[in-house]
Amino acid sequence: MINALLRDISSEEDISIVLPLLLSCEELNAINARALIYKELLLAEISQREIAKKHNISIATITRGSNNLKSMSDKEKKLLQTLLIRK
């Protein structure tokens, strides 16, 4: 159901309206933090401790993100790179 809903959203403005209706503030913050962690880890420019300090995120949260990233398939990692690192 959520896949169909998100697929039907046609604008960034609509996404900004719908996501807060579906997710609490804490959930949105957690998703944003996870995306930020994945981006920093995929860039591999700074250490996990530096990521934690730079973005005020606990090292435990970054470690969980790192472990999730390690368990992803190459296809999943490539998709994240495409979506998060827009070069």
PyMOL Python script that loads the backbone (N, CA, C, O; Angstrom):
from pymol import cmd

cmd.read_pdbstr("""\
ATOM      1  N   MET A   1       0.823  -1.195   0.000  1.00  0.00           N
ATOM      2  CA  MET A   1       0.000   0.000   0.000  1.00  0.00           C
ATOM      3  C   MET A   1       0.871   1.265   0.000  1.00  0.00           C
ATOM      4  O   MET A   1       0.608   2.197  -0.760  1.00  0.00           O
ATOM      5  N   ILE A   2       1.892   1.299   0.839  1.00  0.00           N
ATOM      6  CA  ILE A   2       2.746   2.487   0.912  1.00  0.00           C
ATOM      7  C   ILE A   2       3.522   2.685  -0.393  1.00  0.00           C
ATOM      8  O   ILE A   2       3.740   3.820  -0.816  1.00  0.00           O
ATOM      9  N   ASN A   3       3.940   1.586  -1.033  1.00  0.00           N
ATOM     10  CA  ASN A   3       4.640   1.708  -2.312  1.00  0.00           C
ATOM     11  C   ASN A   3       3.769   2.402  -3.349  1.00  0.00           C
ATOM     12  O   ASN A   3       4.223   3.306  -4.050  1.00  0.00           O
ATOM     13  N   ALA A   4       2.517   1.972  -3.441  1.00  0.00           N
ATOM     14  CA  ALA A   4       1.598   2.569  -4.400  1.00  0.00           C
ATOM     15  C   ALA A   4       1.350   4.041  -4.071  1.00  0.00           C
ATOM     16  O   ALA A   4       1.305   4.886  -4.964  1.00  0.00           O
ATOM     17  N   LEU A   5       1.193   4.330  -2.807  1.00  0.00           N
ATOM     18  CA  LEU A   5       0.964   5.709  -2.386  1.00  0.00           C
ATOM     19  C   LEU A   5       2.136   6.604  -2.782  1.00  0.00           C
ATOM     20  O   LEU A   5       1.938   7.665  -3.374  1.00  0.00           O
ATOM     21  N   LEU A   6       3.346   6.180  -2.457  1.00  0.00           N
ATOM     22  CA  LEU A   6       4.526   6.995  -2.776  1.00  0.00           C
ATOM     23  C   LEU A   6       4.755   7.092  -4.283  1.00  0.00           C
ATOM     24  O   LEU A   6       5.194   8.127  -4.784  1.00  0.00           O
ATOM     25  N   ARG A   7       4.462   6.028  -4.990  1.00  0.00           N
ATOM     26  CA  ARG A   7       4.629   6.029  -6.446  1.00  0.00           C
ATOM     27  C   ARG A   7       3.684   7.043  -7.102  1.00  0.00           C
ATOM     28  O   ARG A   7       4.010   7.623  -8.138  1.00  0.00           O
ATOM     29  N   ASP A   8       2.524   7.250  -6.495  1.00  0.00           N
ATOM     30  CA  ASP A   8       1.538   8.161  -7.077  1.00  0.00           C
ATOM     31  C   ASP A   8       1.781   9.629  -6.731  1.00  0.00           C
ATOM     32  O   ASP A   8       1.118  10.505  -7.288  1.00  0.00           O
ATOM     33  N   ILE A   9       2.700   9.910  -5.840  1.00  0.00           N
ATOM     34  CA  ILE A   9       3.004  11.298  -5.491  1.00  0.00           C
ATOM     35  C   ILE A   9       3.860  11.887  -6.604  1.00  0.00           C
ATOM     36  O   ILE A   9       4.899  11.336  -6.970  1.00  0.00           O
ATOM     37  N   SER A  10       3.407  13.007  -7.129  1.00  0.00           N
ATOM     38  CA  SER A  10       4.058  13.544  -8.325  1.00  0.00           C
ATOM     39  C   SER A  10       4.968  14.740  -8.069  1.00  0.00           C
ATOM     40  O   SER A  10       5.722  15.138  -8.957  1.00  0.00           O
ATOM     41  N   SER A  11       4.910  15.316  -6.878  1.00  0.00           N
ATOM     42  CA  SER A  11       5.741  16.496  -6.656  1.00  0.00           C
ATOM     43  C   SER A  11       6.413  16.441  -5.288  1.00  0.00           C
ATOM     44  O   SER A  11       5.948  15.766  -4.369  1.00  0.00           O
ATOM     45  N   GLU A  12       7.513  17.167  -5.184  1.00  0.00           N
ATOM     46  CA  GLU A  12       8.231  17.265  -3.921  1.00  0.00           C
ATOM     47  C   GLU A  12       7.357  17.922  -2.852  1.00  0.00           C
ATOM     48  O   GLU A  12       7.425  17.564  -1.676  1.00  0.00           O
ATOM     49  N   GLU A  13       6.547  18.874  -3.268  1.00  0.00           N
ATOM     50  CA  GLU A  13       5.638  19.548  -2.329  1.00  0.00           C
ATOM     51  C   GLU A  13       4.644  18.548  -1.734  1.00  0.00           C
ATOM     52  O   GLU A  13       4.373  18.572  -0.534  1.00  0.00           O
ATOM     53  N   ASP A  14       4.107  17.672  -2.583  1.00  0.00           N
ATOM     54  CA  ASP A  14       3.158  16.668  -2.094  1.00  0.00           C
ATOM     55  C   ASP A  14       3.826  15.692  -1.132  1.00  0.00           C
ATOM     56  O   ASP A  14       3.216  15.273  -0.149  1.00  0.00           O
ATOM     57  N   ILE A  15       5.075  15.328  -1.409  1.00  0.00           N
ATOM     58  CA  ILE A  15       5.816  14.449  -0.494  1.00  0.00           C
ATOM     59  C   ILE A  15       5.956  15.127   0.861  1.00  0.00           C
ATOM     60  O   ILE A  15       5.791  14.489   1.901  1.00  0.00           O
ATOM     61  N   SER A  16       6.261  16.424   0.846  1.00  0.00           N
ATOM     62  CA  SER A  16       6.415  17.183   2.087  1.00  0.00           C
ATOM     63  C   SER A  16       5.116  17.268   2.886  1.00  0.00           C
ATOM     64  O   SER A  16       5.135  17.448   4.103  1.00  0.00           O
ATOM     65  N   ILE A  17       4.006  17.137   2.197  1.00  0.00           N
ATOM     66  CA  ILE A  17       2.713  17.148   2.878  1.00  0.00           C
ATOM     67  C   ILE A  17       2.362  15.762   3.404  1.00  0.00           C
ATOM     68  O   ILE A  17       1.905  15.623   4.538  1.00  0.00           O
ATOM     69  N   VAL A  18       2.574  14.733   2.576  1.00  0.00           N
ATOM     70  CA  VAL A  18       2.126  13.379   2.910  1.00  0.00           C
ATOM     71  C   VAL A  18       2.975  12.727   4.004  1.00  0.00           C
ATOM     72  O   VAL A  18       2.429  12.114   4.921  1.00  0.00           O
ATOM     73  N   LEU A  19       4.291  12.849   3.921  1.00  0.00           N
ATOM     74  CA  LEU A  19       5.133  12.145   4.898  1.00  0.00           C
ATOM     75  C   LEU A  19       4.824  12.509   6.348  1.00  0.00           C
ATOM     76  O   LEU A  19       4.731  11.607   7.181  1.00  0.00           O
ATOM     77  N   PRO A  20       4.662  13.784   6.688  1.00  0.00           N
ATOM     78  CA  PRO A  20       4.310  14.099   8.078  1.00  0.00           C
ATOM     79  C   PRO A  20       2.923  13.596   8.500  1.00  0.00           C
ATOM     80  O   PRO A  20       2.648  13.453   9.691  1.00  0.00           O
ATOM     81  N   LEU A  21       2.061  13.332   7.526  1.00  0.00           N
ATOM     82  CA  LEU A  21       0.753  12.758   7.847  1.00  0.00           C
ATOM     83  C   LEU A  21       0.880  11.282   8.214  1.00  0.00           C
ATOM     84  O   LEU A  21       0.097  10.760   9.008  1.00  0.00           O
ATOM     85  N   LEU A  22       1.876  10.615   7.628  1.00  0.00           N
ATOM     86  CA  LEU A  22       2.059   9.180   7.840  1.00  0.00           C
ATOM     87  C   LEU A  22       3.029   8.850   8.974  1.00  0.00           C
ATOM     88  O   LEU A  22       2.919   7.798   9.605  1.00  0.00           O
ATOM     89  N   LEU A  23       3.978   9.751   9.229  1.00  0.00           N
ATOM     90  CA  LEU A  23       5.046   9.478  10.187  1.00  0.00           C
ATOM     91  C   LEU A  23       5.089  10.557  11.266  1.00  0.00           C
ATOM     92  O   LEU A  23       4.791  11.725  11.014  1.00  0.00           O
ATOM     93  N   SER A  24       5.465  10.144  12.461  1.00  0.00           N
ATOM     94  CA  SER A  24       5.635  11.121  13.540  1.00  0.00           C
ATOM     95  C   SER A  24       6.907  11.925  13.296  1.00  0.00           C
ATOM     96  O   SER A  24       7.728  11.561  12.454  1.00  0.00           O
ATOM     97  N   CYS A  25       7.063  13.000  14.024  1.00  0.00           N
ATOM     98  CA  CYS A  25       8.265  13.824  13.933  1.00  0.00           C
ATOM     99  C   CYS A  25       9.510  12.991  14.230  1.00  0.00           C
ATOM    100  O   CYS A  25      10.524  13.116  13.545  1.00  0.00           O
ATOM    101  N   GLU A  26       9.429  12.142  15.252  1.00  0.00           N
ATOM    102  CA  GLU A  26      10.562  11.289  15.624  1.00  0.00           C
ATOM    103  C   GLU A  26      10.912  10.307  14.508  1.00  0.00           C
ATOM    104  O   GLU A  26      12.087  10.060  14.235  1.00  0.00           O
ATOM    105  N   GLU A  27       9.883   9.750  13.865  1.00  0.00           N
ATOM    106  CA  GLU A  27      10.121   8.808  12.763  1.00  0.00           C
ATOM    107  C   GLU A  27      10.765   9.507  11.571  1.00  0.00           C
ATOM    108  O   GLU A  27      11.678   8.965  10.948  1.00  0.00           O
ATOM    109  N   LEU A  28      10.296  10.696  11.258  1.00  0.00           N
ATOM    110  CA  LEU A  28      10.907  11.465  10.164  1.00  0.00           C
ATOM    111  C   LEU A  28      12.361  11.794  10.473  1.00  0.00           C
ATOM    112  O   LEU A  28      13.224  11.682   9.602  1.00  0.00           O
ATOM    113  N   ASN A  29      12.637  12.199  11.709  1.00  0.00           N
ATOM    114  CA  ASN A  29      14.011  12.495  12.105  1.00  0.00           C
ATOM    115  C   ASN A  29      14.892  11.256  12.011  1.00  0.00           C
ATOM    116  O   ASN A  29      16.043  11.343  11.584  1.00  0.00           O
ATOM    117  N   ALA A  30      14.356  10.100  12.411  1.00  0.00           N
ATOM    118  CA  ALA A  30      15.121   8.854  12.347  1.00  0.00           C
ATOM    119  C   ALA A  30      15.427   8.475  10.901  1.00  0.00           C
ATOM    120  O   ALA A  30      16.534   8.028  10.601  1.00  0.00           O
ATOM    121  N   ILE A  31      14.466   8.648  10.010  1.00  0.00           N
ATOM    122  CA  ILE A  31      14.684   8.344   8.591  1.00  0.00           C
ATOM    123  C   ILE A  31      15.713   9.298   8.001  1.00  0.00           C
ATOM    124  O   ILE A  31      16.600   8.876   7.259  1.00  0.00           O
ATOM    125  N   ASN A  32      15.600  10.571   8.323  1.00  0.00           N
ATOM    126  CA  ASN A  32      16.574  11.552   7.832  1.00  0.00           C
ATOM    127  C   ASN A  32      17.978  11.226   8.335  1.00  0.00           C
ATOM    128  O   ASN A  32      18.947  11.306   7.580  1.00  0.00           O
ATOM    129  N   ALA A  33      18.086  10.856   9.614  1.00  0.00           N
ATOM    130  CA  ALA A  33      19.389  10.504  10.177  1.00  0.00           C
ATOM    131  C   ALA A  33      19.951   9.266   9.487  1.00  0.00           C
ATOM    132  O   ALA A  33      21.141   9.217   9.176  1.00  0.00           O
ATOM    133  N   ARG A  34      19.105   8.266   9.245  1.00  0.00           N
ATOM    134  CA  ARG A  34      19.577   7.048   8.588  1.00  0.00           C
ATOM    135  C   ARG A  34      20.088   7.345   7.176  1.00  0.00           C
ATOM    136  O   ARG A  34      21.132   6.836   6.769  1.00  0.00           O
ATOM    137  N   ALA A  35      19.348   8.170   6.434  1.00  0.00           N
ATOM    138  CA  ALA A  35      19.783   8.539   5.086  1.00  0.00           C
ATOM    139  C   ALA A  35      21.115   9.289   5.136  1.00  0.00           C
ATOM    140  O   ALA A  35      21.996   9.048   4.311  1.00  0.00           O
ATOM    141  N   LEU A  36      21.260  10.186   6.090  1.00  0.00           N
ATOM    142  CA  LEU A  36      22.499  10.937   6.253  1.00  0.00           C
ATOM    143  C   LEU A  36      23.667  10.004   6.588  1.00  0.00           C
ATOM    144  O   LEU A  36      24.766  10.153   6.054  1.00  0.00           O
ATOM    145  N   ILE A  37      23.415   9.055   7.468  1.00  0.00           N
ATOM    146  CA  ILE A  37      24.446   8.077   7.843  1.00  0.00           C
ATOM    147  C   ILE A  37      24.868   7.274   6.626  1.00  0.00           C
ATOM    148  O   ILE A  37      26.062   7.126   6.367  1.00  0.00           O
ATOM    149  N   TYR A  38      23.905   6.752   5.876  1.00  0.00           N
ATOM    150  CA  TYR A  38      24.234   5.980   4.671  1.00  0.00           C
ATOM    151  C   TYR A  38      25.058   6.826   3.701  1.00  0.00           C
ATOM    152  O   TYR A  38      26.046   6.348   3.145  1.00  0.00           O
ATOM    153  N   LYS A  39      24.657   8.064   3.501  1.00  0.00           N
ATOM    154  CA  LYS A  39      25.389   8.939   2.575  1.00  0.00           C
ATOM    155  C   LYS A  39      26.833   9.112   3.022  1.00  0.00           C
ATOM    156  O   LYS A  39      27.757   8.956   2.224  1.00  0.00           O
ATOM    157  N   GLU A  40      27.027   9.432   4.289  1.00  0.00           N
ATOM    158  CA  GLU A  40      28.390   9.642   4.800  1.00  0.00           C
ATOM    159  C   GLU A  40      29.218   8.353   4.709  1.00  0.00           C
ATOM    160  O   GLU A  40      30.395   8.389   4.351  1.00  0.00           O
ATOM    161  N   LEU A  41      28.599   7.229   5.033  1.00  0.00           N
ATOM    162  CA  LEU A  41      29.335   5.962   4.966  1.00  0.00           C
ATOM    163  C   LEU A  41      29.685   5.602   3.530  1.00  0.00           C
ATOM    164  O   LEU A  41      30.781   5.106   3.270  1.00  0.00           O
ATOM    165  N   LEU A  42      28.782   5.839   2.603  1.00  0.00           N
ATOM    166  CA  LEU A  42      29.057   5.549   1.198  1.00  0.00           C
ATOM    167  C   LEU A  42      30.127   6.474   0.630  1.00  0.00           C
ATOM    168  O   LEU A  42      30.922   6.061  -0.214  1.00  0.00           O
ATOM    169  N   LEU A  43      30.150   7.717   1.086  1.00  0.00           N
ATOM    170  CA  LEU A  43      31.202   8.639   0.641  1.00  0.00           C
ATOM    171  C   LEU A  43      32.567   8.220   1.177  1.00  0.00           C
ATOM    172  O   LEU A  43      33.592   8.432   0.530  1.00  0.00           O
ATOM    173  N   ALA A  44      32.566   7.620   2.370  1.00  0.00           N
ATOM    174  CA  ALA A  44      33.785   7.100   3.003  1.00  0.00           C
ATOM    175  C   ALA A  44      34.896   8.147   3.108  1.00  0.00           C
ATOM    176  O   ALA A  44      36.072   7.839   2.916  1.00  0.00           O
ATOM    177  N   GLU A  45      34.512   9.375   3.413  1.00  0.00           N
ATOM    178  CA  GLU A  45      35.498  10.453   3.543  1.00  0.00           C
ATOM    179  C   GLU A  45      35.923  10.695   4.983  1.00  0.00           C
ATOM    180  O   GLU A  45      37.022  11.188   5.235  1.00  0.00           O
ATOM    181  N   ILE A  46      35.048  10.347   5.936  1.00  0.00           N
ATOM    182  CA  ILE A  46      35.375  10.538   7.350  1.00  0.00           C
ATOM    183  C   ILE A  46      34.982   9.286   8.138  1.00  0.00           C
ATOM    184  O   ILE A  46      34.182   8.473   7.674  1.00  0.00           O
ATOM    185  N   SER A  47      35.548   9.146   9.317  1.00  0.00           N
ATOM    186  CA  SER A  47      35.295   7.970  10.147  1.00  0.00           C
ATOM    187  C   SER A  47      33.896   8.020  10.768  1.00  0.00           C
ATOM    188  O   SER A  47      33.229   9.055  10.763  1.00  0.00           O
ATOM    189  N   GLN A  48      33.475   6.874  11.300  1.00  0.00           N
ATOM    190  CA  GLN A  48      32.178   6.819  11.973  1.00  0.00           C
ATOM    191  C   GLN A  48      32.135   7.775  13.156  1.00  0.00           C
ATOM    192  O   GLN A  48      31.117   8.430  13.381  1.00  0.00           O
ATOM    193  N   ARG A  49      33.204   7.863  13.902  1.00  0.00           N
ATOM    194  CA  ARG A  49      33.244   8.795  15.044  1.00  0.00           C
ATOM    195  C   ARG A  49      33.125  10.243  14.575  1.00  0.00           C
ATOM    196  O   ARG A  49      32.462  11.058  15.217  1.00  0.00           O
ATOM    197  N   GLU A  50      33.765  10.554  13.462  1.00  0.00           N
ATOM    198  CA  GLU A  50      33.664  11.916  12.922  1.00  0.00           C
ATOM    199  C   GLU A  50      32.241  12.205  12.431  1.00  0.00           C
ATOM    200  O   GLU A  50      31.742  13.320  12.584  1.00  0.00           O
ATOM    201  N   ILE A  51      31.591  11.191  11.838  1.00  0.00           N
ATOM    202  CA  ILE A  51      30.197  11.347  11.411  1.00  0.00           C
ATOM    203  C   ILE A  51      29.326  11.654  12.629  1.00  0.00           C
ATOM    204  O   ILE A  51      28.491  12.558  12.599  1.00  0.00           O
ATOM    205  N   ALA A  52      29.536  10.887  13.699  1.00  0.00           N
ATOM    206  CA  ALA A  52      28.756  11.078  14.928  1.00  0.00           C
ATOM    207  C   ALA A  52      28.917  12.491  15.459  1.00  0.00           C
ATOM    208  O   ALA A  52      27.938  13.146  15.816  1.00  0.00           O
ATOM    209  N   LYS A  53      30.139  12.950  15.508  1.00  0.00           N
ATOM    210  CA  LYS A  53      30.415  14.285  16.039  1.00  0.00           C
ATOM    211  C   LYS A  53      29.859  15.378  15.113  1.00  0.00           C
ATOM    212  O   LYS A  53      29.235  16.334  15.574  1.00  0.00           O
ATOM    213  N   LYS A  54      30.089  15.226  13.832  1.00  0.00           N
ATOM    214  CA  LYS A  54      29.678  16.229  12.849  1.00  0.00           C
ATOM    215  C   LYS A  54      28.161  16.426  12.835  1.00  0.00           C
ATOM    216  O   LYS A  54      27.680  17.551  12.704  1.00  0.00           O
ATOM    217  N   HIS A  55      27.408  15.328  12.970  1.00  0.00           N
ATOM    218  CA  HIS A  55      25.955  15.395  12.821  1.00  0.00           C
ATOM    219  C   HIS A  55      25.200  15.178  14.130  1.00  0.00           C
ATOM    220  O   HIS A  55      23.972  15.092  14.140  1.00  0.00           O
ATOM    221  N   ASN A  56      25.940  15.092  15.232  1.00  0.00           N
ATOM    222  CA  ASN A  56      25.330  14.901  16.546  1.00  0.00           C
ATOM    223  C   ASN A  56      24.404  13.676  16.573  1.00  0.00           C
ATOM    224  O   ASN A  56      23.261  13.743  17.026  1.00  0.00           O
ATOM    225  N   ILE A  57      24.940  12.566  16.076  1.00  0.00           N
ATOM    226  CA  ILE A  57      24.228  11.285  16.045  1.00  0.00           C
ATOM    227  C   ILE A  57      25.051  10.305  16.870  1.00  0.00           C
ATOM    228  O   ILE A  57      26.279  10.309  16.794  1.00  0.00           O
ATOM    229  N   SER A  58      24.389   9.472  17.651  1.00  0.00           N
ATOM    230  CA  SER A  58      25.123   8.538  18.508  1.00  0.00           C
ATOM    231  C   SER A  58      25.916   7.540  17.670  1.00  0.00           C
ATOM    232  O   SER A  58      25.497   7.150  16.581  1.00  0.00           O
ATOM    233  N   ILE A  59      27.057   7.141  18.195  1.00  0.00           N
ATOM    234  CA  ILE A  59      27.900   6.167  17.509  1.00  0.00           C
ATOM    235  C   ILE A  59      27.163   4.836  17.356  1.00  0.00           C
ATOM    236  O   ILE A  59      27.377   4.119  16.379  1.00  0.00           O
ATOM    237  N   ALA A  60      26.301   4.504  18.313  1.00  0.00           N
ATOM    238  CA  ALA A  60      25.522   3.260  18.213  1.00  0.00           C
ATOM    239  C   ALA A  60      24.587   3.297  16.999  1.00  0.00           C
ATOM    240  O   ALA A  60      24.428   2.289  16.310  1.00  0.00           O
ATOM    241  N   THR A  61      23.976   4.438  16.740  1.00  0.00           N
ATOM    242  CA  THR A  61      23.090   4.586  15.586  1.00  0.00           C
ATOM    243  C   THR A  61      23.886   4.456  14.293  1.00  0.00           C
ATOM    244  O   THR A  61      23.423   3.841  13.332  1.00  0.00           O
ATOM    245  N   ILE A  62      25.068   5.028  14.271  1.00  0.00           N
ATOM    246  CA  ILE A  62      25.915   4.948  13.086  1.00  0.00           C
ATOM    247  C   ILE A  62      26.392   3.509  12.875  1.00  0.00           C
ATOM    248  O   ILE A  62      26.451   3.037  11.740  1.00  0.00           O
ATOM    249  N   THR A  63      26.728   2.820  13.949  1.00  0.00           N
ATOM    250  CA  THR A  63      27.148   1.420  13.844  1.00  0.00           C
ATOM    251  C   THR A  63      26.017   0.564  13.287  1.00  0.00           C
ATOM    252  O   THR A  63      26.258  -0.303  12.448  1.00  0.00           O
ATOM    253  N   ARG A  64      24.786   0.794  13.742  1.00  0.00           N
ATOM    254  CA  ARG A  64      23.643   0.042  13.207  1.00  0.00           C
ATOM    255  C   ARG A  64      23.484   0.315  11.708  1.00  0.00           C
ATOM    256  O   ARG A  64      23.235  -0.604  10.927  1.00  0.00           O
ATOM    257  N   GLY A  65      23.626   1.565  11.320  1.00  0.00           N
ATOM    258  CA  GLY A  65      23.540   1.906   9.901  1.00  0.00           C
ATOM    259  C   GLY A  65      24.645   1.241   9.102  1.00  0.00           C
ATOM    260  O   GLY A  65      24.413   0.755   7.995  1.00  0.00           O
ATOM    261  N   SER A  66      25.847   1.220   9.662  1.00  0.00           N
ATOM    262  CA  SER A  66      26.979   0.578   9.004  1.00  0.00           C
ATOM    263  C   SER A  66      26.735  -0.919   8.844  1.00  0.00           C
ATOM    264  O   SER A  66      27.016  -1.490   7.790  1.00  0.00           O
ATOM    265  N   ASN A  67      26.216  -1.546   9.884  1.00  0.00           N
ATOM    266  CA  ASN A  67      25.916  -2.976   9.807  1.00  0.00           C
ATOM    267  C   ASN A  67      24.836  -3.269   8.774  1.00  0.00           C
ATOM    268  O   ASN A  67      24.919  -4.257   8.044  1.00  0.00           O
ATOM    269  N   ASN A  68      23.823  -2.411   8.712  1.00  0.00           N
ATOM    270  CA  ASN A  68      22.786  -2.571   7.683  1.00  0.00           C
ATOM    271  C   ASN A  68      23.374  -2.438   6.293  1.00  0.00           C
ATOM    272  O   ASN A  68      23.047  -3.213   5.395  1.00  0.00           O
ATOM    273  N   LEU A  69      24.236  -1.463   6.118  1.00  0.00           N
ATOM    274  CA  LEU A  69      24.875  -1.234   4.824  1.00  0.00           C
ATOM    275  C   LEU A  69      25.709  -2.447   4.407  1.00  0.00           C
ATOM    276  O   LEU A  69      25.704  -2.834   3.238  1.00  0.00           O
ATOM    277  N   LYS A  70      26.416  -3.038   5.354  1.00  0.00           N
ATOM    278  CA  LYS A  70      27.239  -4.216   5.060  1.00  0.00           C
ATOM    279  C   LYS A  70      26.398  -5.404   4.625  1.00  0.00           C
ATOM    280  O   LYS A  70      26.860  -6.237   3.845  1.00  0.00           O
ATOM    281  N   SER A  71      25.177  -5.492   5.116  1.00  0.00           N
ATOM    282  CA  SER A  71      24.325  -6.632   4.779  1.00  0.00           C
ATOM    283  C   SER A  71      23.539  -6.425   3.479  1.00  0.00           C
ATOM    284  O   SER A  71      22.836  -7.332   3.034  1.00  0.00           O
ATOM    285  N   MET A  72      23.652  -5.252   2.874  1.00  0.00           N
ATOM    286  CA  MET A  72      22.926  -4.962   1.638  1.00  0.00           C
ATOM    287  C   MET A  72      23.606  -5.613   0.438  1.00  0.00           C
ATOM    288  O   MET A  72      24.817  -5.833   0.416  1.00  0.00           O
ATOM    289  N   SER A  73      22.784  -5.908  -0.546  1.00  0.00           N
ATOM    290  CA  SER A  73      23.321  -6.413  -1.809  1.00  0.00           C
ATOM    291  C   SER A  73      23.999  -5.262  -2.557  1.00  0.00           C
ATOM    292  O   SER A  73      23.791  -4.091  -2.239  1.00  0.00           O
ATOM    293  N   ASP A  74      24.805  -5.612  -3.545  1.00  0.00           N
ATOM    294  CA  ASP A  74      25.450  -4.580  -4.364  1.00  0.00           C
ATOM    295  C   ASP A  74      24.407  -3.711  -5.067  1.00  0.00           C
ATOM    296  O   ASP A  74      24.591  -2.503  -5.216  1.00  0.00           O
ATOM    297  N   LYS A  75      23.319  -4.334  -5.495  1.00  0.00           N
ATOM    298  CA  LYS A  75      22.248  -3.588  -6.169  1.00  0.00           C
ATOM    299  C   LYS A  75      21.626  -2.562  -5.224  1.00  0.00           C
ATOM    300  O   LYS A  75      21.359  -1.429  -5.625  1.00  0.00           O
ATOM    301  N   GLU A  76      21.397  -2.953  -3.982  1.00  0.00           N
ATOM    302  CA  GLU A  76      20.822  -2.028  -3.002  1.00  0.00           C
ATOM    303  C   GLU A  76      21.778  -0.880  -2.699  1.00  0.00           C
ATOM    304  O   GLU A  76      21.362   0.275  -2.610  1.00  0.00           O
ATOM    305  N   LYS A  77      23.053  -1.200  -2.541  1.00  0.00           N
ATOM    306  CA  LYS A  77      24.048  -0.148  -2.277  1.00  0.00           C
ATOM    307  C   LYS A  77      24.137   0.825  -3.445  1.00  0.00           C
ATOM    308  O   LYS A  77      24.226   2.036  -3.247  1.00  0.00           O
ATOM    309  N   LYS A  78      24.113   0.293  -4.656  1.00  0.00           N
ATOM    310  CA  LYS A  78      24.199   1.149  -5.841  1.00  0.00           C
ATOM    311  C   LYS A  78      22.982   2.073  -5.927  1.00  0.00           C
ATOM    312  O   LYS A  78      23.118   3.244  -6.282  1.00  0.00           O
ATOM    313  N   LEU A  79      21.816   1.562  -5.609  1.00  0.00           N
ATOM    314  CA  LEU A  79      20.608   2.391  -5.590  1.00  0.00           C
ATOM    315  C   LEU A  79      20.745   3.513  -4.574  1.00  0.00           C
ATOM    316  O   LEU A  79      20.442   4.668  -4.873  1.00  0.00           O
ATOM    317  N   LEU A  80      21.203   3.175  -3.366  1.00  0.00           N
ATOM    318  CA  LEU A  80      21.406   4.210  -2.342  1.00  0.00           C
ATOM    319  C   LEU A  80      22.412   5.254  -2.811  1.00  0.00           C
ATOM    320  O   LEU A  80      22.197   6.451  -2.623  1.00  0.00           O
ATOM    321  N   GLN A  81      23.503   4.809  -3.419  1.00  0.00           N
ATOM    322  CA  GLN A  81      24.486   5.756  -3.928  1.00  0.00           C
ATOM    323  C   GLN A  81      23.869   6.708  -4.945  1.00  0.00           C
ATOM    324  O   GLN A  81      24.116   7.914  -4.917  1.00  0.00           O
ATOM    325  N   THR A  82      23.071   6.152  -5.833  1.00  0.00           N
ATOM    326  CA  THR A  82      22.423   6.961  -6.862  1.00  0.00           C
ATOM    327  C   THR A  82      21.477   7.986  -6.232  1.00  0.00           C
ATOM    328  O   THR A  82      21.441   9.143  -6.651  1.00  0.00           O
ATOM    329  N   LEU A  83      20.720   7.560  -5.234  1.00  0.00           N
ATOM    330  CA  LEU A  83      19.732   8.444  -4.621  1.00  0.00           C
ATOM    331  C   LEU A  83      20.341   9.466  -3.653  1.00  0.00           C
ATOM    332  O   LEU A  83      19.878  10.603  -3.570  1.00  0.00           O
ATOM    333  N   LEU A  84      21.377   9.052  -2.927  1.00  0.00           N
ATOM    334  CA  LEU A  84      21.924   9.906  -1.867  1.00  0.00           C
ATOM    335  C   LEU A  84      23.106  10.755  -2.301  1.00  0.00           C
ATOM    336  O   LEU A  84      23.321  11.842  -1.767  1.00  0.00           O
ATOM    337  N   ILE A  85      23.869  10.268  -3.262  1.00  0.00           N
ATOM    338  CA  ILE A  85      25.074  10.991  -3.706  1.00  0.00           C
ATOM    339  C   ILE A  85      24.834  11.438  -5.140  1.00  0.00           C
ATOM    340  O   ILE A  85      25.138  10.720  -6.092  1.00  0.00           O
ATOM    341  N   ARG A  86      24.305  12.590  -5.269  1.00  0.00           N
ATOM    342  CA  ARG A  86      23.927  13.102  -6.599  1.00  0.00           C
ATOM    343  C   ARG A  86      25.069  13.926  -7.176  1.00  0.00           C
ATOM    344  O   ARG A  86      25.128  15.144  -7.009  1.00  0.00           O
ATOM    345  N   LYS A  87      25.953  13.246  -7.845  1.00  0.00           N
ATOM    346  CA  LYS A  87      27.100  13.933  -8.465  1.00  0.00           C
ATOM    347  C   LYS A  87      26.940  13.938  -9.950  1.00  0.00           C
ATOM    348  O   LYS A  87      27.795  14.467 -10.661  1.00  0.00           O
TER     349      LYS A  87
END
""", "prot")
cmd.dss("prot")
cmd.show_as("cartoon", "prot")
cmd.util.cbc("prot")
cmd.orient("prot")
